[in-house]
Amino acid sequence: MKDEELDGLRARLDAHHDWPSEYMFKFISPNELQRVEAILAVFPEGTPVERKLSGGGKYISLTIREVVTDADAVFSRYRQVQAIGGIFAL
């Protein structure tokens, strides 16, 4: 993502959140244990996670709620998950 796009997203996040704030991360991943574990490893142990399988069970949706300090912490989590590969972030 380009710097100006990040700046715009940061401004929108800052307008809607008083940091620190709980942020809801949502990912869709192939339903593979290794990928799911890699996603969860990005977040602190004990972070609440909701899981929902797709109708055919091929994909899993992960909703993760974490208290983060600022927009840059949100960006950091998304970058770490993006590095896993094959994951859709919503």
C-alpha positions, 0 to 999 in steps of 0.5 A: 500500500502506498504511503498516501493510502496508508495516511488516508486509512490512518486518518479514518481509523483515528477518526473512529477510534480513541486509542488504545481501542479494541479493533476487530480483525477479520480474515478468511483462510483455507481451512488448513491447520498450519495457516490458521495457527500461523495467523493466530501466532501473530496475536497475543495468546488468549486473544478472543477468536471467533471461527466459522467454517464455510458451507463446504468446509474448505475455508475458515473465517477468523474474527479476532478482537484485540486492544491495540495502541494505534493505527500503526499497530493495526497495520503491523498485524495486517502486514504480518498476516499478509506475509503468511500468504493465501489469506484474505483480510477484510 
